Amino acid sequence: MSDAPTTDPCDACGEPTTDALARTVRLSVDRANIDTQRLCPDCFADWIERYQNRLGSGPDESDGSSEIIVD
């Protein structure tokens, strides 16, 4: 067994990233895994920013009838 760090590529940019720094983003619907991405710190930060811009809380203009649940 090797003690060398695993450096698999980031799924977004392709840069080798050690397991200690990589983040895994999983999209699941009704407990079914739809997508999994292994991201380097920079790509993860970009993903978080996109998520917040698209799905984050903005001005509350909803009528309370939303069917989208984010947990």
N, CA, C and O atoms as a Maestro MAE file, in Angstrom:
{
 s_m_m2io_version
 :::
 2.0.0
}

f_m_ct {
 s_m_title
 :::
 protein
 m_atom[284] {
  # First column is atom index #
  i_m_mmod_type
  r_m_x_coord
  r_m_y_coord
  r_m_z_coord
  i_m_residue_number
  s_m_chain_name
  s_m_pdb_residue_name
  s_m_pdb_atom_name
  i_m_atomic_number
  :::
  1 25 0.846 -1.166 0.000 1 A "MET " " N  " 7
  2 3 0.000 0.000 0.000 1 A "MET " " CA " 6
  3 2 0.895 1.233 0.000 1 A "MET " " C  " 6
  4 15 1.864 1.296 0.757 1 A "MET " " O  " 8
  5 25 0.583 2.198 -0.830 2 A "SER " " N  " 7
  6 3 1.395 3.397 -0.970 2 A "SER " " CA " 6
  7 2 0.870 4.522 -0.085 2 A "SER " " C  " 6
  8 15 -0.337 4.670 0.112 2 A "SER " " O  " 8
  9 25 1.809 5.316 0.446 3 A "ASP " " N  " 7
  10 3 1.437 6.485 1.236 3 A "ASP " " CA " 6
  11 2 1.371 7.746 0.378 3 A "ASP " " C  " 6
  12 15 1.094 8.830 0.893 3 A "ASP " " O  " 8
  13 25 1.622 7.616 -0.918 4 A "ALA " " N  " 7
  14 3 1.591 8.773 -1.808 4 A "ALA " " CA " 6
  15 2 0.157 9.282 -1.941 4 A "ALA " " C  " 6
  16 15 -0.778 8.489 -2.045 4 A "ALA " " O  " 8
  17 25 -0.014 10.605 -1.936 5 A "PRO " " N  " 7
  18 3 -1.368 11.154 -2.056 5 A "PRO " " CA " 6
  19 2 -1.962 10.870 -3.433 5 A "PRO " " C  " 6
  20 15 -1.257 10.881 -4.442 5 A "PRO " " O  " 8
  21 25 -3.254 10.620 -3.457 6 A "THR " " N  " 7
  22 3 -3.964 10.406 -4.712 6 A "THR " " CA " 6
  23 2 -4.204 11.761 -5.358 6 A "THR " " C  " 6
  24 15 -4.681 12.687 -4.702 6 A "THR " " O  " 8
  25 25 -3.881 11.882 -6.633 7 A "THR " " N  " 7
  26 3 -4.070 13.147 -7.339 7 A "THR " " CA " 6
  27 2 -4.905 12.934 -8.588 7 A "THR " " C  " 6
  28 15 -4.410 13.095 -9.704 7 A "THR " " O  " 8
  29 25 -6.155 12.578 -8.410 8 A "ASP " " N  " 7
  30 3 -7.066 12.439 -9.544 8 A "ASP " " CA " 6
  31 2 -7.407 13.829 -10.071 8 A "ASP " " C  " 6
  32 15 -7.319 14.808 -9.330 8 A "ASP " " O  " 8
  33 25 -7.797 13.928 -11.349 9 A "PRO " " N  " 7
  34 3 -8.086 15.249 -11.910 9 A "PRO " " CA " 6
  35 2 -9.429 15.810 -11.437 9 A "PRO " " C  " 6
  36 15 -10.353 15.075 -11.092 9 A "PRO " " O  " 8
  37 25 -9.494 17.132 -11.435 10 A "CYS " " N  " 7
  38 3 -10.742 17.844 -11.172 10 A "CYS " " CA " 6
  39 2 -11.659 17.603 -12.373 10 A "CYS " " C  " 6
  40 15 -11.207 17.672 -13.516 10 A "CYS " " O  " 8
  41 25 -12.935 17.322 -12.128 11 A "ASP " " N  " 7
  42 3 -13.873 17.069 -13.224 11 A "ASP " " CA " 6
  43 2 -14.177 18.324 -14.037 11 A "ASP " " C  " 6
  44 15 -14.627 18.217 -15.179 11 A "ASP " " O  " 8
  45 25 -13.944 19.504 -13.479 12 A "ALA " " N  " 7
  46 3 -14.250 20.743 -14.194 12 A "ALA " " CA " 6
  47 2 -13.071 21.240 -15.030 12 A "ALA " " C  " 6
  48 15 -13.233 21.538 -16.213 12 A "ALA " " O  " 8
  49 25 -11.880 21.331 -14.418 13 A "CYS " " N  " 7
  50 3 -10.736 21.917 -15.131 13 A "CYS " " CA " 6
  51 2 -9.671 20.900 -15.528 13 A "CYS " " C  " 6
  52 15 -8.816 21.197 -16.363 13 A "CYS " " O  " 8
  53 25 -9.710 19.705 -14.942 14 A "GLY " " N  " 7
  54 3 -8.750 18.668 -15.291 14 A "GLY " " CA " 6
  55 2 -7.438 18.714 -14.534 14 A "GLY " " C  " 6
  56 15 -6.584 17.849 -14.732 14 A "GLY " " O  " 8
  57 25 -7.256 19.709 -13.668 15 A "GLU " " N  " 7
  58 3 -6.022 19.814 -12.893 15 A "GLU " " CA " 6
  59 2 -5.942 18.695 -11.861 15 A "GLU " " C  " 6
  60 15 -6.943 18.382 -11.216 15 A "GLU " " O  " 8
  61 25 -4.762 18.083 -11.692 16 A "PRO " " N  " 7
  62 3 -4.613 17.068 -10.653 16 A "PRO " " CA " 6
  63 2 -4.843 17.692 -9.275 16 A "PRO " " C  " 6
  64 15 -4.301 18.754 -8.970 16 A "PRO " " O  " 8
  65 25 -5.646 17.029 -8.454 17 A "THR " " N  " 7
  66 3 -5.994 17.550 -7.132 17 A "THR " " CA " 6
  67 2 -5.914 16.422 -6.122 17 A "THR " " C  " 6
  68 15 -6.486 15.352 -6.332 17 A "THR " " O  " 8
  69 25 -5.203 16.657 -5.022 18 A "THR " " N  " 7
  70 3 -5.098 15.622 -3.991 18 A "THR " " CA " 6
  71 2 -6.451 15.419 -3.319 18 A "THR " " C  " 6
  72 15 -7.284 16.324 -3.280 18 A "THR " " O  " 8
  73 25 -6.652 14.224 -2.795 19 A "ASP " " N  " 7
  74 3 -7.903 13.916 -2.105 19 A "ASP " " CA " 6
  75 2 -8.167 14.874 -0.952 19 A "ASP " " C  " 6
  76 15 -9.318 15.216 -0.677 19 A "ASP " " O  " 8
  77 25 -7.102 15.311 -0.273 20 A "ALA " " N  " 7
  78 3 -7.271 16.201 0.881 20 A "ALA " " CA " 6
  79 2 -7.870 17.546 0.487 20 A "ALA " " C  " 6
  80 15 -8.553 18.173 1.296 20 A "ALA " " O  " 8
  81 25 -7.626 17.999 -0.737 21 A "LEU " " N  " 7
  82 3 -8.135 19.296 -1.188 21 A "LEU " " CA " 6
  83 2 -9.400 19.195 -2.025 21 A "LEU " " C  " 6
  84 15 -10.138 20.173 -2.146 21 A "LEU " " O  " 8
  85 25 -9.661 18.043 -2.597 22 A "ALA " " N  " 7
  86 3 -10.805 17.879 -3.494 22 A "ALA " " CA " 6
  87 2 -12.120 17.903 -2.721 22 A "ALA " " C  " 6
  88 15 -12.186 17.484 -1.566 22 A "ALA " " O  " 8
  89 25 -13.158 18.399 -3.377 23 A "ARG " " N  " 7
  90 3 -14.510 18.395 -2.827 23 A "ARG " " CA " 6
  91 2 -15.402 17.650 -3.800 23 A "ARG " " C  " 6
  92 15 -15.245 17.766 -5.015 23 A "ARG " " O  " 8
  93 25 -16.330 16.892 -3.266 24 A "THR " " N  " 7
  94 3 -17.256 16.134 -4.097 24 A "THR " " CA " 6
  95 2 -18.639 16.756 -3.997 24 A "THR " " C  " 6
  96 15 -19.167 16.955 -2.903 24 A "THR " " O  " 8
  97 25 -19.219 17.061 -5.156 25 A "VAL " " N  " 7
  98 3 -20.567 17.617 -5.230 25 A "VAL " " CA " 6
  99 2 -21.456 16.532 -5.814 25 A "VAL " " C  " 6
  100 15 -21.174 16.000 -6.888 25 A "VAL " " O  " 8
  101 25 -22.535 16.203 -5.101 26 A "ARG " " N  " 7
  102 3 -23.463 15.169 -5.563 26 A "ARG " " CA " 6
  103 2 -24.848 15.764 -5.739 26 A "ARG " " C  " 6
  104 15 -25.329 16.508 -4.884 26 A "ARG " " O  " 8
  105 25 -25.483 15.434 -6.849 27 A "LEU " " N  " 7
  106 3 -26.862 15.831 -7.089 27 A "LEU " " CA " 6
  107 2 -27.714 14.582 -7.000 27 A "LEU " " C  " 6
  108 15 -27.516 13.627 -7.751 27 A "LEU " " O  " 8
  109 25 -28.662 14.593 -6.078 28 A "SER " " N  " 7
  110 3 -29.550 13.445 -5.881 28 A "SER " " CA " 6
  111 2 -30.990 13.914 -5.936 28 A "SER " " C  " 6
  112 15 -31.324 14.993 -5.446 28 A "SER " " O  " 8
  113 25 -31.835 13.098 -6.536 29 A "VAL " " N  " 7
  114 3 -33.269 13.357 -6.572 29 A "VAL " " CA " 6
  115 2 -33.960 12.096 -6.095 29 A "VAL " " C  " 6
  116 15 -33.756 11.018 -6.654 29 A "VAL " " O  " 8
  117 25 -34.772 12.230 -5.068 30 A "ASP " " N  " 7
  118 3 -35.472 11.083 -4.486 30 A "ASP " " CA " 6
  119 2 -34.502 9.939 -4.192 30 A "ASP " " C  " 6
  120 15 -34.780 8.778 -4.489 30 A "ASP " " O  " 8
  121 25 -33.380 10.288 -3.611 31 A "ARG " " N  " 7
  122 3 -32.315 9.356 -3.211 31 A "ARG " " CA " 6
  123 2 -31.599 8.682 -4.378 31 A "ARG " " C  " 6
  124 15 -30.768 7.800 -4.162 31 A "ARG " " O  " 8
  125 25 -31.907 9.081 -5.605 32 A "ALA " " N  " 7
  126 3 -31.209 8.544 -6.772 32 A "ALA " " CA " 6
  127 2 -30.080 9.505 -7.143 32 A "ALA " " C  " 6
  128 15 -30.311 10.702 -7.313 32 A "ALA " " O  " 8
  129 25 -28.859 8.979 -7.268 33 A "ASN " " N  " 7
  130 3 -27.717 9.805 -7.626 33 A "ASN " " CA " 6
  131 2 -27.809 10.186 -9.100 33 A "ASN " " C  " 6
  132 15 -27.797 9.318 -9.973 33 A "ASN " " O  " 8
  133 25 -27.901 11.483 -9.373 34 A "ILE " " N  " 7
  134 3 -28.008 11.980 -10.738 34 A "ILE " " CA " 6
  135 2 -26.638 12.346 -11.298 34 A "ILE " " C  " 6
  136 15 -26.333 12.044 -12.451 34 A "ILE " " O  " 8
  137 25 -25.811 13.001 -10.475 35 A "ASP " " N  " 7
  138 3 -24.500 13.454 -10.934 35 A "ASP " " CA " 6
  139 2 -23.556 13.578 -9.742 35 A "ASP " " C  " 6
  140 15 -23.973 13.942 -8.643 35 A "ASP " " O  " 8
  141 25 -22.296 13.274 -9.968 36 A "THR " " N  " 7
  142 3 -21.257 13.452 -8.957 36 A "THR " " CA " 6
  143 2 -20.059 14.099 -9.637 36 A "THR " " C  " 6
  144 15 -19.629 13.659 -10.703 36 A "THR " " O  " 8
  145 25 -19.521 15.149 -9.014 37 A "GLN " " N  " 7
  146 3 -18.358 15.839 -9.557 37 A "GLN " " CA " 6
  147 2 -17.291 15.977 -8.484 37 A "GLN " " C  " 6
  148 15 -17.586 16.325 -7.340 37 A "GLN " " O  " 8
  149 25 -16.049 15.702 -8.863 38 A "ARG " " N  " 7
  150 3 -14.887 15.885 -7.979 38 A "ARG " " CA " 6
  151 2 -14.227 17.180 -8.410 38 A "ARG " " C  " 6
  152 15 -13.757 17.293 -9.542 38 A "ARG " " O  " 8
  153 25 -14.187 18.175 -7.502 39 A "LEU " " N  " 7
  154 3 -13.728 19.502 -7.870 39 A "LEU " " CA " 6
  155 2 -12.533 19.955 -7.036 39 A "LEU " " C  " 6
  156 15 -12.430 19.642 -5.850 39 A "LEU " " O  " 8
  157 25 -11.629 20.703 -7.682 40 A "CYS " " N  " 7
  158 3 -10.516 21.334 -6.974 40 A "CYS " " CA " 6
  159 2 -11.079 22.534 -6.198 40 A "CYS " " C  " 6
  160 15 -12.217 22.934 -6.440 40 A "CYS " " O  " 8
  161 25 -10.310 23.111 -5.278 41 A "PRO " " N  " 7
  162 3 -10.826 24.232 -4.478 41 A "PRO " " CA " 6
  163 2 -11.334 25.415 -5.314 41 A "PRO " " C  " 6
  164 15 -12.371 25.993 -4.986 41 A "PRO " " O  " 8
  165 25 -10.624 25.784 -6.384 42 A "ASP " " N  " 7
  166 3 -11.062 26.918 -7.208 42 A "ASP " " CA " 6
  167 2 -12.374 26.623 -7.926 42 A "ASP " " C  " 6
  168 15 -13.271 27.465 -7.952 42 A "ASP " " O  " 8
  169 25 -12.490 25.436 -8.506 43 A "CYS " " N  " 7
  170 3 -13.722 25.068 -9.209 43 A "CYS " " CA " 6
  171 2 -14.879 24.902 -8.229 43 A "CYS " " C  " 6
  172 15 -16.023 25.208 -8.567 43 A "CYS " " O  " 8
  173 25 -14.593 24.416 -7.012 44 A "PHE " " N  " 7
  174 3 -15.636 24.298 -5.995 44 A "PHE " " CA " 6
  175 2 -16.143 25.684 -5.605 44 A "PHE " " C  " 6
  176 15 -17.349 25.881 -5.449 44 A "PHE " " O  " 8
  177 25 -15.236 26.642 -5.447 45 A "ALA " " N  " 7
  178 3 -15.645 28.015 -5.123 45 A "ALA " " CA " 6
  179 2 -16.513 28.593 -6.237 45 A "ALA " " C  " 6
  180 15 -17.505 29.270 -5.965 45 A "ALA " " O  " 8
  181 25 -16.143 28.327 -7.496 46 A "ASP " " N  " 7
  182 3 -16.959 28.777 -8.628 46 A "ASP " " CA " 6
  183 2 -18.331 28.117 -8.605 46 A "ASP " " C  " 6
  184 15 -19.339 28.768 -8.879 46 A "ASP " " O  " 8
  185 25 -18.374 26.819 -8.277 47 A "TRP " " N  " 7
  186 3 -19.640 26.084 -8.216 47 A "TRP " " CA " 6
  187 2 -20.546 26.676 -7.138 47 A "TRP " " C  " 6
  188 15 -21.742 26.861 -7.361 47 A "TRP " " O  " 8
  189 25 -19.975 26.973 -5.970 48 A "ILE " " N  " 7
  190 3 -20.746 27.564 -4.869 48 A "ILE " " CA " 6
  191 2 -21.318 28.916 -5.298 48 A "ILE " " C  " 6
  192 15 -22.481 29.214 -5.027 48 A "ILE " " O  " 8
  193 25 -20.504 29.727 -5.964 49 A "GLU " " N  " 7
  194 3 -20.971 31.041 -6.413 49 A "GLU " " CA " 6
  195 2 -22.125 30.902 -7.408 49 A "GLU " " C  " 6
  196 15 -23.121 31.617 -7.306 49 A "GLU " " O  " 8
  197 25 -21.990 29.977 -8.377 50 A "ARG " " N  " 7
  198 3 -23.081 29.748 -9.338 50 A "ARG " " CA " 6
  199 2 -24.336 29.268 -8.625 50 A "ARG " " C  " 6
  200 15 -25.440 29.719 -8.932 50 A "ARG " " O  " 8
  201 25 -24.170 28.347 -7.667 51 A "TYR " " N  " 7
  202 3 -25.311 27.824 -6.907 51 A "TYR " " CA " 6
  203 2 -26.023 28.957 -6.171 51 A "TYR " " C  " 6
  204 15 -27.249 29.060 -6.220 51 A "TYR " " O  " 8
  205 25 -25.259 29.798 -5.495 52 A "GLN " " N  " 7
  206 3 -25.858 30.897 -4.740 52 A "GLN " " CA " 6
  207 2 -26.556 31.891 -5.661 52 A "GLN " " C  " 6
  208 15 -27.620 32.407 -5.320 52 A "GLN " " O  " 8
  209 25 -25.967 32.164 -6.829 53 A "ASN " " N  " 7
  210 3 -26.581 33.098 -7.773 53 A "ASN " " CA " 6
  211 2 -27.871 32.545 -8.364 53 A "ASN " " C  " 6
  212 15 -28.831 33.291 -8.557 53 A "ASN " " O  " 8
  213 25 -27.906 31.259 -8.649 54 A "ARG " " N  " 7
  214 3 -29.080 30.661 -9.296 54 A "ARG " " CA " 6
  215 2 -30.149 30.210 -8.317 54 A "ARG " " C  " 6
  216 15 -31.339 30.379 -8.579 54 A "ARG " " O  " 8
  217 25 -29.740 29.640 -7.193 55 A "LEU " " N  " 7
  218 3 -30.707 29.045 -6.278 55 A "LEU " " CA " 6
  219 2 -30.720 29.675 -4.899 55 A "LEU " " C  " 6
  220 15 -31.560 29.339 -4.063 55 A "LEU " " O  " 8
  221 25 -29.797 30.581 -4.662 56 A "GLY " " N  " 7
  222 3 -29.701 31.191 -3.344 56 A "GLY " " CA " 6
  223 2 -30.867 32.114 -3.057 56 A "GLY " " C  " 6
  224 15 -31.692 32.397 -3.925 56 A "GLY " " O  " 8
  225 25 -30.916 32.570 -1.834 57 A "SER " " N  " 7
  226 3 -32.013 33.445 -1.453 57 A "SER " " CA " 6
  227 2 -31.763 34.846 -1.981 57 A "SER " " C  " 6
  228 15 -30.692 35.423 -1.794 57 A "SER " " O  " 8
  229 25 -32.755 35.361 -2.629 58 A "GLY " " N  " 7
  230 3 -32.748 36.734 -3.108 58 A "GLY " " CA " 6
  231 2 -33.930 37.416 -2.460 58 A "GLY " " C  " 6
  232 15 -34.387 36.995 -1.398 58 A "GLY " " O  " 8
  233 25 -34.422 38.449 -3.080 59 A "PRO " " N  " 7
  234 3 -35.625 39.082 -2.543 59 A "PRO " " CA " 6
  235 2 -36.761 38.070 -2.461 59 A "PRO " " C  " 6
  236 15 -37.005 37.326 -3.410 59 A "PRO " " O  " 8
  237 25 -37.447 38.043 -1.339 60 A "ASP " " N  " 7
  238 3 -38.512 37.062 -1.128 60 A "ASP " " CA " 6
  239 2 -39.777 37.504 -1.847 60 A "ASP " " C  " 6
  240 15 -40.562 38.295 -1.324 60 A "ASP " " O  " 8
  241 25 -39.960 36.979 -3.059 61 A "GLU " " N  " 7
  242 3 -41.129 37.318 -3.858 61 A "GLU " " CA " 6
  243 2 -42.036 36.114 -4.040 61 A "GLU " " C  " 6
  244 15 -42.973 36.164 -4.836 61 A "GLU " " O  " 8
  245 25 -41.777 35.039 -3.322 62 A "SER " " N  " 7
  246 3 -42.568 33.829 -3.502 62 A "SER " " CA " 6
  247 2 -43.884 33.933 -2.756 62 A "SER " " C  " 6
  248 15 -44.029 34.706 -1.810 62 A "SER " " O  " 8
  249 25 -44.835 33.134 -3.207 63 A "ASP " " N  " 7
  250 3 -46.138 33.100 -2.551 63 A "ASP " " CA " 6
  251 2 -46.259 31.900 -1.622 63 A "ASP " " C  " 6
  252 15 -47.336 31.607 -1.104 63 A "ASP " " O  " 8
  253 25 -45.127 31.201 -1.416 64 A "GLY " " N  " 7
  254 3 -45.133 30.057 -0.513 64 A "GLY " " CA " 6
  255 2 -45.561 28.760 -1.163 64 A "GLY " " C  " 6
  256 15 -45.706 27.747 -0.478 64 A "GLY " " O  " 8
  257 25 -45.768 28.768 -2.484 65 A "SER " " N  " 7
  258 3 -46.238 27.554 -3.148 65 A "SER " " CA " 6
  259 2 -45.130 26.833 -3.901 65 A "SER " " C  " 6
  260 15 -45.418 26.015 -4.775 65 A "SER " " O  " 8
  261 25 -43.888 27.112 -3.590 66 A "SER " " N  " 7
  262 3 -42.762 26.492 -4.276 66 A "SER " " CA " 6
  263 2 -42.726 24.991 -4.012 66 A "SER " " C  " 6
  264 15 -42.998 24.537 -2.901 66 A "SER " " O  " 8
  265 25 -42.387 24.233 -5.043 67 A "GLU " " N  " 7
  266 3 -42.276 22.783 -4.938 67 A "GLU " " CA " 6
  267 2 -40.823 22.339 -4.840 67 A "GLU " " C  " 6
  268 15 -40.557 21.139 -4.768 67 A "GLU " " O  " 8
  269 25 -39.878 23.274 -4.835 68 A "ILE " " N  " 7
  270 3 -38.460 22.938 -4.787 68 A "ILE " " CA " 6
  271 2 -38.003 22.902 -3.337 68 A "ILE " " C  " 6
  272 15 -38.213 23.854 -2.586 68 A "ILE " " O  " 8
  273 25 -37.375 21.793 -2.951 69 A "ILE " " N  " 7
  274 3 -36.854 21.638 -1.598 69 A "ILE " " CA " 6
  275 2 -35.346 21.471 -1.700 69 A "ILE " " C  " 6
  276 15 -34.870 20.562 -2.380 69 A "ILE " " O  " 8
  277 25 -34.593 22.333 -1.037 70 A "VAL " " N  " 7
  278 3 -33.137 22.246 -1.021 70 A "VAL " " CA " 6
  279 2 -32.723 21.910 0.391 70 A "VAL " " C  " 6
  280 15 -33.020 22.651 1.329 70 A "VAL " " O  " 8
  281 25 -32.021 20.765 0.548 71 A "ASP " " N  " 7
  282 3 -31.550 20.414 1.894 71 A "ASP " " CA " 6
  283 2 -30.079 20.153 1.897 71 A "ASP " " C  " 6
  284 15 -29.510 19.844 2.944 71 A "ASP " " O  " 8
  :::
 }
 m_bond[283] {
  # First column is bond index #
  i_m_from
  i_m_to
  i_m_order
  :::
  1 1 2 1
  2 2 3 1
  3 3 4 2
  4 3 5 1
  5 5 6 1
  6 6 7 1
  7 7 8 2
  8 7 9 1
  9 9 10 1
  10 10 11 1
  11 11 12 2
  12 11 13 1
  13 13 14 1
  14 14 15 1
  15 15 16 2
  16 15 17 1
  17 17 18 1
  18 18 19 1
  19 19 20 2
  20 19 21 1
  21 21 22 1
  22 22 23 1
  23 23 24 2
  24 23 25 1
  25 25 26 1
  26 26 27 1
  27 27 28 2
  28 27 29 1
  29 29 30 1
  30 30 31 1
  31 31 32 2
  32 31 33 1
  33 33 34 1
  34 34 35 1
  35 35 36 2
  36 35 37 1
  37 37 38 1
  38 38 39 1
  39 39 40 2
  40 39 41 1
  41 41 42 1
  42 42 43 1
  43 43 44 2
  44 43 45 1
  45 45 46 1
  46 46 47 1
  47 47 48 2
  48 47 49 1
  49 49 50 1
  50 50 51 1
  51 51 52 2
  52 51 53 1
  53 53 54 1
  54 54 55 1
  55 55 56 2
  56 55 57 1
  57 57 58 1
  58 58 59 1
  59 59 60 2
  60 59 61 1
  61 61 62 1
  62 62 63 1
  63 63 64 2
  64 63 65 1
  65 65 66 1
  66 66 67 1
  67 67 68 2
  68 67 69 1
  69 69 70 1
  70 70 71 1
  71 71 72 2
  72 71 73 1
  73 73 74 1
  74 74 75 1
  75 75 76 2
  76 75 77 1
  77 77 78 1
  78 78 79 1
  79 79 80 2
  80 79 81 1
  81 81 82 1
  82 82 83 1
  83 83 84 2
  84 83 85 1
  85 85 86 1
  86 86 87 1
  87 87 88 2
  88 87 89 1
  89 89 90 1
  90 90 91 1
  91 91 92 2
  92 91 93 1
  93 93 94 1
  94 94 95 1
  95 95 96 2
  96 95 97 1
  97 97 98 1
  98 98 99 1
  99 99 100 2
  100 99 101 1
  101 101 102 1
  102 102 103 1
  103 103 104 2
  104 103 105 1
  105 105 106 1
  106 106 107 1
  107 107 108 2
  108 107 109 1
  109 109 110 1
  110 110 111 1
  111 111 112 2
  112 111 113 1
  113 113 114 1
  114 114 115 1
  115 115 116 2
  116 115 117 1
  117 117 118 1
  118 118 119 1
  119 119 120 2
  120 119 121 1
  121 121 122 1
  122 122 123 1
  123 123 124 2
  124 123 125 1
  125 125 126 1
  126 126 127 1
  127 127 128 2
  128 127 129 1
  129 129 130 1
  130 130 131 1
  131 131 132 2
  132 131 133 1
  133 133 134 1
  134 134 135 1
  135 135 136 2
  136 135 137 1
  137 137 138 1
  138 138 139 1
  139 139 140 2
  140 139 141 1
  141 141 142 1
  142 142 143 1
  143 143 144 2
  144 143 145 1
  145 145 146 1
  146 146 147 1
  147 147 148 2
  148 147 149 1
  149 149 150 1
  150 150 151 1
  151 151 152 2
  152 151 153 1
  153 153 154 1
  154 154 155 1
  155 155 156 2
  156 155 157 1
  157 157 158 1
  158 158 159 1
  159 159 160 2
  160 159 161 1
  161 161 162 1
  162 162 163 1
  163 163 164 2
  164 163 165 1
  165 165 166 1
  166 166 167 1
  167 167 168 2
  168 167 169 1
  169 169 170 1
  170 170 171 1
  171 171 172 2
  172 171 173 1
  173 173 174 1
  174 174 175 1
  175 175 176 2
  176 175 177 1
  177 177 178 1
  178 178 179 1
  179 179 180 2
  180 179 181 1
  181 181 182 1
  182 182 183 1
  183 183 184 2
  184 183 185 1
  185 185 186 1
  186 186 187 1
  187 187 188 2
  188 187 189 1
  189 189 190 1
  190 190 191 1
  191 191 192 2
  192 191 193 1
  193 193 194 1
  194 194 195 1
  195 195 196 2
  196 195 197 1
  197 197 198 1
  198 198 199 1
  199 199 200 2
  200 199 201 1
  201 201 202 1
  202 202 203 1
  203 203 204 2
  204 203 205 1
  205 205 206 1
  206 206 207 1
  207 207 208 2
  208 207 209 1
  209 209 210 1
  210 210 211 1
  211 211 212 2
  212 211 213 1
  213 213 214 1
  214 214 215 1
  215 215 216 2
  216 215 217 1
  217 217 218 1
  218 218 219 1
  219 219 220 2
  220 219 221 1
  221 221 222 1
  222 222 223 1
  223 223 224 2
  224 223 225 1
  225 225 226 1
  226 226 227 1
  227 227 228 2
  228 227 229 1
  229 229 230 1
  230 230 231 1
  231 231 232 2
  232 231 233 1
  233 233 234 1
  234 234 235 1
  235 235 236 2
  236 235 237 1
  237 237 238 1
  238 238 239 1
  239 239 240 2
  240 239 241 1
  241 241 242 1
  242 242 243 1
  243 243 244 2
  244 243 245 1
  245 245 246 1
  246 246 247 1
  247 247 248 2
  248 247 249 1
  249 249 250 1
  250 250 251 1
  251 251 252 2
  252 251 253 1
  253 253 254 1
  254 254 255 1
  255 255 256 2
  256 255 257 1
  257 257 258 1
  258 258 259 1
  259 259 260 2
  260 259 261 1
  261 261 262 1
  262 262 263 1
  263 263 264 2
  264 263 265 1
  265 265 266 1
  266 266 267 1
  267 267 268 2
  268 267 269 1
  269 269 270 1
  270 270 271 1
  271 271 272 2
  272 271 273 1
  273 273 274 1
  274 274 275 1
  275 275 276 2
  276 275 277 1
  277 277 278 1
  278 278 279 1
  279 279 280 2
  280 279 281 1
  281 281 282 1
  282 282 283 1
  283 283 284 2
  :::
 }
}
